[in-house]
Amino acid sequence: MHFVWPQALWALLLAPLMLAFYLWLLRRKQRSALAYPSLSLVRAAMGPRKLWRRHVPPALLGLALISAVVGMARPVASVVLPADYMTLVLAIDVSRSMLAEDVEPNRIKAAQAAVKDFIRELPPNIRVGVVSFAGAAQLVQGITDQREELVASIDRFQLQRGTATGSGLLMALSTLMPNAGIDVEAAVYGQGFGSYGNYGTPAPAAPPKAKPSFTPVPTGSYSAGAIVLLSDGRRTTGPDPIEAAKQAAQRGVRVYTVAFGTPNGFIPGFEGWSFYAKVDEETLQAIAKVTEGEFFRAGNANDLKQIYEHLSTKFALERRDTEVSALWAALSLLLLVSAGGLSVLWFRRQPWGQA
């Protein structure tokens, strides 16, 4: 918790002065009290009331004033609240290693089933876009809140050669933030892409595109959306996924990564060849760490389903910095009313300390 106006907290120095003044009043009354021949007469006059009751209302009054001072400082706390309208972009690996049968019936079919269930269970205030990546990345379904279109887009996946994890992440980031000036083609093909015409002749010079101004923001600060990236293999082409993750981090976007498959994933007899498809957990962990997202490991279809159920709950709620001055003010009022009520109840409207 932090404070918008911390200077108000200096008023808390009055608390020990108030306590000292209260103790001074008690001693002053003790010095001016009459001498009784026996303490039993005092106890009988006080009846069943306990001596400590006289101190409770003043203590509550002091706590009420302290709570009021804290409220004046405008405290801000990080609390979990229902998410507003937000956007998720799913980046799904469709490389041919997804044919591995270490997950029944195979990785791609299990992933498609889990992703479709995840989309159906999302709250209606969350929009979704779908990106697939193998040797290159492509937008399969633009951002929409139509669940039927999203589920249908998952069925359109086509397996391809290669694994360009960095391209998939950049495409997802560009889809989530279309006005952020993310040049996916330049990252994939180099800055000179498109500058030559047919047969290697230079193309006519095009007017330079005005790039939007960009100022890095705190990592994880973007609350309007996030990226969920699922992959089962190691990058074989395309830009470095860690560098792509740094671009997401500079824009405050969290990336939640899912490593799908077992260490000994095996594709038997594909195009006359058999090979192992090992999951690259290290890179996926690094992506999540750089962007302050989370890393998940799924070794079977049930694990993957549980991960997506967890993510569905996470995106239904979000943590925000919220001013909680009203809560401290309410606590101060409650303590003040309690102090007055107990004074009336115990001391019959007599001033505190004269019971």
C-alpha positions in Angstrom: 0.0 0.0 0.0 1.2 3.5 -0.8 -0.2 7.0 -0.3 -1.2 9.8 -2.7 -0.7 12.5 0.0 1.8 11.0 2.5 2.5 14.4 4.1 -0.8 13.9 6.0 0.8 11.1 8.0 2.8 13.6 10.0 -0.4 14.2 11.9 0.1 10.7 13.4 2.7 12.3 15.7 -0.2 13.8 17.6 -1.2 10.3 18.8 1.5 10.0 21.5 0.8 13.5 22.6 -2.9 12.7 23.0 -1.9 9.6 25.0 0.4 11.6 27.2 -2.4 14.2 27.8 -4.9 11.4 28.7 -2.5 9.9 31.2 -1.9 13.4 32.7 -5.6 13.8 33.2 -5.8 10.5 35.0 -3.0 11.4 37.4 -4.5 14.8 38.0 -7.8 13.2 39.0 -6.1 10.8 41.3 -4.3 13.6 43.1 -7.6 15.5 43.6 -9.6 12.4 44.7 -10.9 12.2 48.3 -9.4 9.7 50.7 -11.7 6.9 51.6 -11.3 4.9 54.8 -11.6 1.7 52.8 -11.3 0.6 49.2 -14.3 -1.7 49.6 -16.6 1.4 49.8 -15.2 2.5 46.4 -15.8 -0.9 44.8 -19.3 -1.1 46.3 -20.1 2.4 44.9 -18.9 1.4 41.4 -21.0 -1.7 41.4 -20.3 -4.5 38.9 -18.5 -2.2 36.5 -14.9 -3.0 35.8 -12.2 -0.5 36.1 -10.9 -1.0 32.6 -14.2 0.2 31.0 -13.3 3.8 31.6 -10.4 3.5 29.2 -12.2 1.8 26.3 -14.1 4.8 24.9 -11.0 7.1 24.9 -9.0 4.3 23.3 -11.6 3.9 20.5 -11.7 7.6 20.0 -7.9 7.7 19.6 -8.0 4.8 17.1 -10.8 6.7 15.2 -8.6 9.8 14.9 -5.6 7.7 13.7 -7.8 6.0 11.1 -9.1 9.4 9.9 -5.5 10.6 9.4 -4.6 7.6 7.4 -7.7 8.2 5.2 -6.6 11.8 4.7 -3.3 10.5 3.3 -5.3 8.8 0.5 -4.0 5.2 0.7 -3.9 3.2 -2.5 -3.9 -0.6 -2.3 -3.5 -3.3 -4.9 -6.9 -5.2 -4.9 -8.4 -7.9 -7.1 -11.5 -6.7 -8.9 -13.6 -8.0 -11.8 -11.9 -7.3 -15.1 -13.2 -4.6 -17.4 -13.5 -5.3 -21.2 -10.1 -6.8 -22.1 -8.4 -8.6 -25.0 -6.5 -11.9 -25.1 -4.5 -13.0 -28.1 -3.8 -16.8 -28.3 -0.6 -17.7 -30.1 -0.7 -21.5 -30.9 2.2 -23.5 -32.3 1.1 -25.5 -35.4 4.5 -26.9 -36.3 4.5 -30.6 -37.4 6.0 -31.6 -34.1 2.4 -31.2 -32.8 1.7 -34.5 -34.4 3.7 -36.2 -31.6 1.6 -38.9 -29.9 2.9 -38.6 -26.4 -0.4 -36.8 -25.7 -3.5 -38.7 -26.8 -4.6 -38.7 -29.6 -1.8 -36.3 -30.5 -0.6 -32.9 -29.4 -2.5 -30.8 -31.9 -5.9 -32.4 -31.4 -5.6 -32.3 -27.6 -4.5 -28.6 -27.8 -7.4 -27.7 -30.1 -9.9 -29.3 -27.7 -8.5 -27.5 -24.7 -8.3 -24.1 -26.4 -11.9 -24.4 -27.6 -13.1 -25.2 -24.1 -11.1 -22.3 -22.8 -12.7 -19.9 -25.3 -16.2 -21.1 -24.4 -15.6 -20.6 -20.7 -14.2 -17.0 -20.9 -16.5 -14.2 -19.5 -18.4 -12.3 -22.2 -16.5 -9.1 -21.5 -13.2 -10.7 -22.9 -12.4 -10.5 -26.6 -10.1 -13.0 -28.2 -7.8 -13.1 -31.2 -6.0 -16.2 -32.5 -2.6 -16.4 -34.1 -0.9 -19.6 -35.3 2.8 -20.0 -36.0 5.1 -22.6 -37.5 7.8 -21.5 -40.0 5.9 -18.2 -40.2 3.1 -16.6 -38.2 -0.4 -15.7 -39.4 -3.5 -14.2 -38.0 -6.2 -16.9 -38.0 -9.0 -14.9 -36.4 -9.1 -11.2 -35.7 -10.1 -9.9 -32.3 -13.8 -10.6 -31.7 -16.2 -11.5 -28.9 -18.1 -14.0 -31.1 -17.3 -17.4 -29.5 -18.6 -19.4 -32.5 -16.1 -17.7 -34.9 -13.3 -18.2 -32.5 -14.0 -21.9 -32.0 -14.3 -22.4 -35.8 -10.9 -20.7 -36.3 -9.2 -23.3 -34.1 -10.4 -26.0 -36.5 -8.7 -24.2 -39.4 -5.2 -24.9 -38.1 -2.9 -26.4 -40.7 0.4 -27.9 -39.6 3.5 -26.5 -41.3 7.3 -27.0 -41.1 9.5 -25.0 -38.8 8.9 -23.3 -35.4 9.2 -19.5 -35.4 8.2 -18.7 -31.8 9.5 -15.1 -32.0 7.4 -14.5 -35.1 4.3 -15.9 -33.4 4.9 -13.7 -30.3 5.4 -10.5 -32.4 2.3 -11.2 -34.5 0.3 -11.7 -31.3 1.7 -8.4 -29.9 0.9 -6.6 -33.1 -2.7 -8.0 -33.1 -3.2 -6.9 -29.4 -1.7 -3.4 -30.0 -2.2 -2.6 -33.7 -1.2 1.0 -33.3 2.0 0.3 -31.4 4.2 0.5 -34.5 5.4 -3.1 -34.3 6.9 -4.0 -37.7 6.5 -7.8 -37.9 7.8 -8.0 -41.5 11.0 -6.1 -40.7 11.7 -8.3 -37.6 11.2 -11.5 -39.6 12.7 -10.5 -43.0 15.0 -7.6 -42.2 14.7 -3.9 -42.6 15.2 -4.1 -46.4 12.1 -6.2 -47.0 10.1 -4.9 -49.9 12.7 -2.4 -51.0 13.5 -4.4 -54.3 11.2 -5.0 -57.2 11.1 -7.8 -59.7 14.5 -9.4 -60.7 16.3 -7.7 -57.9 15.8 -4.2 -59.3 15.3 -1.5 -56.7 11.7 -0.6 -56.2 10.6 3.1 -56.4 11.3 4.9 -53.2 8.3 5.0 -51.0 7.7 7.8 -48.6 9.0 6.9 -45.1 6.3 5.8 -42.7 5.9 7.9 -39.7 6.5 5.7 -36.7 4.4 6.4 -33.6 6.3 7.8 -30.7 7.1 5.1 -28.1 8.0 5.4 -24.5 8.6 2.2 -22.5 6.2 1.6 -19.7 6.7 -0.5 -16.5 6.7 -4.3 -17.2 3.3 -5.9 -16.6 1.5 -2.5 -16.4 -0.8 -3.1 -19.4 -4.2 -4.1 -18.0 -6.3 -4.1 -21.1 -5.0 -7.4 -22.5 -2.5 -10.2 -22.5 -1.0 -12.9 -24.6 -1.2 -16.7 -24.1 1.5 -18.6 -26.1 1.4 -22.4 -26.4 4.4 -24.2 -28.0 5.8 -27.7 -28.0 9.1 -27.3 -29.7 12.3 -25.4 -30.1 12.6 -22.3 -32.3 14.1 -23.2 -35.7 13.6 -20.0 -37.6 12.5 -16.4 -37.3 13.5 -13.7 -34.8 14.7 -14.4 -31.3 11.7 -15.0 -29.0 13.4 -13.4 -26.0 13.9 -10.2 -28.0 10.2 -10.4 -29.0 9.4 -10.8 -25.3 11.4 -7.7 -24.5 9.2 -5.7 -26.9 6.1 -7.0 -25.1 7.6 -6.2 -21.7 8.5 -2.6 -22.9 4.8 -2.1 -23.7 3.7 -3.6 -20.3 2.1 -6.7 -21.9 2.3 -10.0 -19.9 2.8 -13.2 -21.8 1.6 -16.5 -20.3 3.4 -19.4 -21.8 2.4 -23.1 -21.9 4.9 -25.9 -22.6 2.9 -28.7 -24.1 4.2 -32.2 -24.4 6.5 -34.6 -22.7 10.4 -34.6 -22.9 10.3 -37.7 -25.0 7.7 -36.7 -27.6 8.0 -39.0 -30.6 6.5 -38.8 -34.1 6.6 -42.2 -35.7 6.9 -42.6 -39.5 6.2 -39.1 -40.6 7.0 -38.7 -44.4 9.3 -41.8 -44.0 11.1 -40.4 -41.0 10.7 -40.8 -37.2 12.1 -38.2 -34.8 11.7 -36.9 -31.3 9.9 -33.6 -30.5 11.3 -32.1 -27.3 9.6 -29.2 -25.5 11.8 -26.1 -25.1 10.8 -25.2 -21.6 13.8 -22.9 -20.9 12.8 -20.4 -23.6 9.1 -20.4 -22.6 10.1 -19.8 -19.0 12.3 -16.9 -20.0 9.5 -15.3 -22.0 7.2 -15.5 -19.0 9.9 -14.1 -16.7 10.8 -11.2 -19.0 7.2 -10.1 -19.3 6.2 -10.9 -15.7 3.7 -13.4 -16.9 3.5 -17.1 -15.8 4.9 -20.3 -17.2 2.9 -23.5 -17.2 3.8 -27.1 -18.0 1.3 -29.5 -19.5 2.3 -33.1 -20.1 -1.1 -34.4 -21.1 -4.5 -33.2 -22.3 -5.9 -33.0 -18.7 -3.0 -30.8 -17.6 -3.6 -28.5 -20.5 -7.3 -28.3 -19.7 -6.6 -27.4 -16.1 -4.2 -24.7 -17.1 -6.7 -23.1 -19.4 -9.3 -23.3 -16.6 -6.9 -21.5 -14.3 -6.2 -18.8 -16.9 -9.9 -18.4 -17.5 -10.4 -17.6 -13.9 -7.3 -15.3 -13.8 -8.6 -13.2 -16.8 -12.0 -12.8 -15.2 -10.4 -10.9 -12.3 -7.5 -8.5 -12.4 -5.4 -6.7 -9.8 -5.6 -2.9 -9.8 -4.3 -0.1 -7.7 -7.4 1.4 -6.0 -7.7 4.3 -3.6 -9.2 3.0 -0.3 -9.6 6.2 1.6 -13.3 5.5 2.0 -12.6 2.3 3.9 -10.4 4.1 6.4 -13.1 6.8 6.8 -15.7 4.2 7.4 -13.5 2.5 10.0 -13.0 5.9 11.7 -16.7 6.5 11.8 -17.4 3.0 13.2 -14.8 3.5 16.0 -16.2 6.9 16.8 -19.8 5.6 17.0 -18.6 2.6 19.1 -16.8 4.9 21.5 -19.9 7.1 22.0 -22.3 4.2 22.2 -20.2 2.4 24.9 -19.9 5.7 26.8 -23.6 6.1 26.9 -24.2 2.4 27.7 -21.6 2.1 30.5 -21.6 5.6 32.0 -25.2 6.8 31.5 -24.2 9.8 29.5 -21.5 10.9 32.0 -18.3 12.3 30.6 -15.6 9.7 30.0 -13.4 8.9 33.0 -16.1 10.0 35.6 -17.7 6.6 36.1 
